[in-house]
Amino acid sequence: MLGATCRAVVFSPQCGQVRHSSGKLKELGMRLKAITNIQKITKTMKMISAAKFAKASRAVIPARAYGVGAISVYEKAGVEQAAEGSVLYIAISSDRGLCGSLHSNIGREVIASRNELPAGTESKIITVGEKVKAFLQVTNPNDLLCEFTELGRNPPSFQDAAAIANNILKTDFEYTRAVVVFNWFK
């Protein structure tokens, strides 16, 4: 075996960095720190929403007396609802927020009430708030008469209600009965 040569192949890894367990521990520590930071942010958001809820509760409870007073005026005046004729539904929700079931329940209530109407009864929907509009646009896009958004950014005022009422009166839809669907804070 003259002229035969020996060759040896040496294997060297092609990746530049070899990971050891200390790198994985460092990544794990970073993830745990990120999770605790997210928990702190969530806790702060809960505290902020609790403060906003308390403020809204303090505003709603005294105002409820005005609503009860208006209902008693209608009851004593003997105002009766029309049994037949076209119906206008006014669905009221918020423009933003994470209460998905609240908004979808308002939309479902409108749809269920419309399904209970006698056949051939004409009905239209007016939405106040972006969330219920998005829900009802999917199921009843042709029945939406008009929409009002960006009203829930500030506390409600008489000017907001008057603007909504004026726009409803300007529509060409003639109705004999109006149904307002909204959430009720207990």
MIDRENPA-857704 format. One record per residue (C-alpha): residue number from 1; residue in three letters; x, y, z. Coordinates in nm, 4 decimals. Each point is the difference from the previous one (the first is absolute). Last residue first. Layout:
BEGIN
(node NUM, "ALA", (X, Y, Z))
...
//
This chain:
BEGIN
(node 186, "LYS", (-7.9378, 4.7727, 3.9047))
(node 185, "PHE", (0.1356, 0.1585, -0.3166))
(node 184, "TRP", (-0.2413, -0.0524, -0.2875))
(node 183, "ASN", (0.1334, -0.0565, -0.3482))
(node 182, "PHE", (-0.1791, 0.1570, -0.2935))
(node 181, "VAL", (-0.2796, -0.0727, -0.2490))
(node 180, "VAL", (-0.2357, 0.2877, -0.0861))
(node 179, "VAL", (-0.3194, -0.1086, -0.1761))
(node 178, "ALA", (-0.1875, 0.2549, -0.2108))
(node 177, "ARG", (-0.3621, -0.0410, -0.1105))
(node 176, "THR", (-0.2109, 0.1463, -0.2783))
(node 175, "TYR", (0.2787, 0.0523, -0.2483))
(node 174, "GLU", (0.0426, 0.2136, -0.3116))
(node 173, "PHE", (0.3527, -0.0232, -0.1409))
(node 172, "ASP", (0.1016, 0.3088, -0.1972))
(node 171, "THR", (0.2788, 0.0895, 0.2411))
(node 170, "LYS", (0.0103, 0.3576, 0.1323))
(node 169, "LEU", (-0.1790, -0.0962, 0.3238))
(node 168, "ILE", (0.2737, -0.2496, 0.0828))
(node 167, "ASN", (0.2642, 0.2656, -0.0665))
(node 166, "ASN", (-0.1736, 0.2412, 0.2364))
(node 165, "ALA", (-0.0264, -0.2660, 0.2739))
(node 164, "ILE", (0.3698, -0.0890, -0.0262))
(node 163, "ALA", (0.1028, 0.3671, 0.0155))
(node 162, "ALA", (-0.2307, 0.0574, 0.2980))
(node 161, "ALA", (0.1473, -0.2963, 0.1865))
(node 160, "ASP", (0.3541, 0.1249, -0.0578))
(node 159, "GLN", (-0.0964, 0.3545, 0.1022))
(node 158, "PHE", (-0.1610, -0.1331, 0.3183))
(node 157, "SER", (0.3323, -0.1434, 0.1053))
(node 156, "PRO", (0.1639, -0.3387, 0.0200))
(node 155, "PRO", (0.3440, -0.0219, 0.1642))
(node 154, "ASN", (0.2761, 0.0228, -0.2597))
(node 153, "ARG", (0.1311, -0.2626, -0.2423))
(node 152, "GLY", (-0.3403, -0.1643, -0.0340))
(node 151, "LEU", (-0.1214, 0.2212, -0.2826))
(node 150, "GLU", (0.2676, -0.1104, -0.2482))
(node 149, "THR", (-0.2567, -0.1846, -0.2093))
(node 148, "PHE", (-0.3586, 0.0540, -0.1100))
(node 147, "GLU", (-0.1529, -0.2217, -0.2643))
(node 146, "CYS", (-0.2824, 0.0208, -0.2504))
(node 145, "LEU", (-0.2816, -0.2099, -0.1445))
(node 144, "LEU", (0.1601, -0.3418, 0.0341))
(node 143, "ASP", (-0.2350, -0.2559, -0.1545))
(node 142, "ASN", (0.2108, -0.0770, -0.3070))
(node 141, "PRO", (0.3033, -0.1128, 0.2031))
(node 140, "ASN", (-0.1976, -0.2412, 0.2194))
(node 139, "THR", (0.2211, -0.2912, 0.1160))
(node 138, "VAL", (0.3546, 0.1304, -0.0436))
(node 137, "GLN", (-0.0835, 0.3665, 0.0428))
(node 136, "LEU", (-0.1779, -0.0844, 0.3265))
(node 135, "PHE", (0.3167, -0.0957, 0.1889))
(node 134, "ALA", (0.2147, 0.2842, -0.1358))
(node 133, "LYS", (-0.2759, 0.2488, 0.0798))
(node 132, "VAL", (-0.0278, -0.1425, 0.3523))
(node 131, "LYS", (0.3691, 0.0753, 0.0586))
(node 130, "GLU", (0.0173, 0.3432, -0.1648))
(node 129, "GLY", (-0.2542, 0.1771, 0.2141))
(node 128, "VAL", (-0.3537, 0.1259, -0.0534))
(node 127, "THR", (-0.1640, -0.2223, -0.2579))
(node 126, "ILE", (-0.3281, 0.0687, -0.1782))
(node 125, "ILE", (-0.1922, -0.3032, -0.1236))
(node 124, "LYS", (-0.2962, -0.0271, -0.2363))
(node 123, "SER", (-0.3247, -0.1938, 0.0111))
(node 122, "GLU", (-0.2823, -0.0782, -0.2407))
(node 121, "THR", (-0.2593, -0.2477, 0.1160))
(node 120, "GLY", (-0.0771, -0.2501, -0.2762))
(node 119, "ALA", (-0.0093, -0.3029, 0.2281))
(node 118, "PRO", (-0.0821, 0.0856, 0.3590))
(node 117, "LEU", (0.2959, 0.1101, 0.2140))
(node 116, "GLU", (0.1686, -0.2658, 0.2157))
(node 115, "ASN", (0.3042, -0.0171, -0.2325))
(node 114, "ARG", (0.0578, 0.3716, 0.0505))
(node 113, "SER", (0.0133, -0.0485, 0.3781))
(node 112, "ALA", (0.2524, -0.2809, -0.0386))
(node 111, "ILE", (0.2186, 0.2105, -0.2323))
(node 110, "VAL", (-0.0070, 0.3003, 0.2342))
(node 109, "GLU", (0.0752, -0.2185, 0.3026))
(node 108, "ARG", (0.2861, -0.1667, -0.1876))
(node 107, "GLY", (0.1556, 0.3397, -0.0722))
(node 106, "ILE", (-0.0235, 0.1032, 0.3656))
(node 105, "ASN", (0.1424, -0.3383, 0.1013))
(node 104, "SER", (0.2865, 0.0461, -0.2484))
(node 103, "HIS", (0.0927, 0.3295, 0.1611))
(node 102, "LEU", (0.0027, -0.1321, 0.3549))
(node 101, "SER", (0.1673, -0.3262, -0.1001))
(node 100, "GLY", (0.2898, 0.1874, -0.1560))
(node 99, "CYS", (0.0752, 0.2105, 0.3055))
(node 98, "LEU", (0.3535, 0.0932, -0.1091))
(node 97, "GLY", (-0.0496, 0.3680, -0.0554))
(node 96, "ARG", (-0.0715, 0.2477, -0.2749))
(node 95, "ASP", (-0.2802, 0.1906, -0.1646))
(node 94, "SER", (-0.2606, -0.0907, 0.2586))
(node 93, "SER", (-0.3479, -0.1436, -0.0353))
(node 92, "ILE", (-0.3495, 0.1237, -0.0885))
(node 91, "ALA", (-0.2330, -0.1801, -0.2410))
(node 90, "ILE", (-0.2918, 0.2128, -0.1206))
(node 89, "TYR", (-0.2650, -0.2162, -0.1642))
(node 88, "LEU", (-0.2694, 0.1667, -0.2107))
(node 87, "VAL", (-0.3213, -0.1941, -0.0528))
(node 86, "SER", (-0.2565, 0.0224, -0.2794))
(node 85, "GLY", (-0.3624, -0.0479, 0.0767))
(node 84, "GLU", (-0.2123, -0.1883, 0.2471))
(node 83, "ALA", (-0.0474, 0.0015, 0.3768))
(node 82, "ALA", (0.0569, 0.3708, 0.0514))
(node 81, "GLN", (0.1307, 0.0697, 0.3454))
(node 80, "GLU", (-0.2202, 0.1774, 0.2509))
(node 79, "VAL", (0.0568, 0.3304, 0.1782))
(node 78, "GLY", (-0.2278, 0.0135, 0.3042))
(node 77, "ALA", (0.1433, 0.3220, 0.1413))
(node 76, "LYS", (0.0639, -0.1732, 0.3331))
(node 75, "GLU", (0.2134, -0.2714, -0.1642))
(node 74, "TYR", (0.1910, 0.2509, -0.2136))
(node 73, "VAL", (0.0750, 0.2190, 0.3037))
(node 72, "SER", (0.1047, -0.3090, 0.1998))
(node 71, "ILE", (0.2509, -0.0933, -0.2696))
(node 70, "ALA", (0.1478, 0.3497, 0.0012))
(node 69, "GLY", (0.0402, -0.0082, 0.3783))
(node 68, "VAL", (0.1757, -0.3375, -0.0129))
(node 67, "GLY", (0.2425, 0.1412, -0.2559))
(node 66, "TYR", (0.0649, 0.3121, 0.2057))
(node 65, "ALA", (0.0568, -0.2055, 0.3162))
(node 64, "ARG", (0.2623, -0.2055, -0.1836))
(node 63, "ALA", (0.2218, 0.3066, -0.0249))
(node 62, "PRO", (0.1015, -0.0319, 0.3662))
(node 61, "ILE", (0.1153, -0.3628, -0.0558))
(node 60, "VAL", (0.1736, 0.0561, -0.3318))
(node 59, "ALA", (0.2652, 0.2566, 0.0983))
(node 58, "ARG", (0.1327, -0.1846, 0.3068))
(node 57, "SER", (0.0052, -0.3211, -0.2004))
(node 56, "ALA", (0.1993, 0.1682, -0.2783))
(node 55, "LYS", (0.2634, 0.1126, 0.2505))
(node 54, "ALA", (0.0170, -0.3459, 0.1579))
(node 53, "PHE", (0.0361, -0.1599, -0.3440))
(node 52, "LYS", (0.2795, 0.2412, -0.0930))
(node 51, "ALA", (0.1841, -0.0825, 0.3230))
(node 50, "ALA", (-0.0461, -0.3737, -0.0586))
(node 49, "SER", (0.1221, 0.0424, -0.3592))
(node 48, "ILE", (0.3161, 0.1718, 0.1228))
(node 47, "MET", (0.0646, -0.2673, 0.2631))
(node 46, "LYS", (-0.0497, -0.2765, -0.2541))
(node 45, "MET", (0.2389, 0.1725, -0.2415))
(node 44, "THR", (0.2616, 0.0217, 0.2759))
(node 43, "LYS", (-0.0358, -0.3714, 0.0753))
(node 42, "THR", (0.0341, -0.0801, -0.3697))
(node 41, "ILE", (0.3175, 0.2111, -0.0231))
(node 40, "LYS", (0.1487, -0.1746, 0.3035))
(node 39, "GLN", (-0.0894, -0.3413, -0.1428))
(node 38, "ILE", (0.1629, 0.0944, -0.3312))
(node 37, "ASN", (0.3171, 0.0985, 0.1886))
(node 36, "THR", (-0.0089, -0.3321, 0.1876))
(node 35, "ILE", (-0.0282, -0.1853, -0.3303))
(node 34, "ALA", (0.2896, 0.1947, -0.1523))
(node 33, "LYS", (0.2202, -0.0813, 0.3021))
(node 32, "LEU", (-0.0904, -0.3673, -0.0318))
(node 31, "ARG", (0.0855, 0.0111, -0.3708))
(node 30, "MET", (0.3384, 0.1603, 0.0727))
(node 29, "GLY", (0.0774, -0.2609, 0.2650))
(node 28, "LEU", (-0.0854, -0.2797, -0.2433))
(node 27, "GLU", (0.2255, 0.1535, -0.2625))
(node 26, "LYS", (0.2849, 0.0183, 0.2546))
(node 25, "LEU", (-0.0600, -0.3579, 0.1039))
(node 24, "LYS", (0.0133, -0.1074, -0.3624))
(node 23, "GLY", (0.3309, 0.1776, -0.0436))
(node 22, "SER", (0.1389, -0.1648, 0.3161))
(node 21, "SER", (-0.0936, -0.3415, -0.1381))
(node 20, "HIS", (0.2580, 0.0296, -0.2715))
(node 19, "ARG", (-0.0504, 0.1181, -0.3488))
(node 18, "VAL", (0.2861, -0.0450, -0.2460))
(node 17, "GLN", (0.0683, 0.3032, -0.2099))
(node 16, "GLY", (0.1468, 0.0174, -0.3503))
(node 15, "CYS", (-0.1940, -0.2773, -0.1604))
(node 14, "GLN", (0.2059, -0.2135, -0.2417))
(node 13, "PRO", (0.1046, -0.2638, 0.2503))
(node 12, "SER", (0.3477, -0.1451, -0.0578))
(node 11, "PHE", (0.0539, -0.3534, -0.1157))
(node 10, "VAL", (0.3640, -0.0973, -0.0724))
(node 9, "VAL", (0.0540, -0.2219, -0.2983))
(node 8, "ALA", (0.3137, -0.2071, -0.0059))
(node 7, "ARG", (0.1729, -0.0933, -0.3163))
(node 6, "CYS", (0.2525, -0.2680, -0.0413))
(node 5, "THR", (0.2155, -0.0259, -0.3072))
(node 4, "ALA", (0.0835, -0.2970, -0.2144))
(node 3, "GLY", (0.3098, 0.0351, -0.2185))
(node 2, "LEU", (0.1457, -0.3286, 0.1036))
(node 1, "MET", (-0.2446, -0.2414, 0.1116))
//
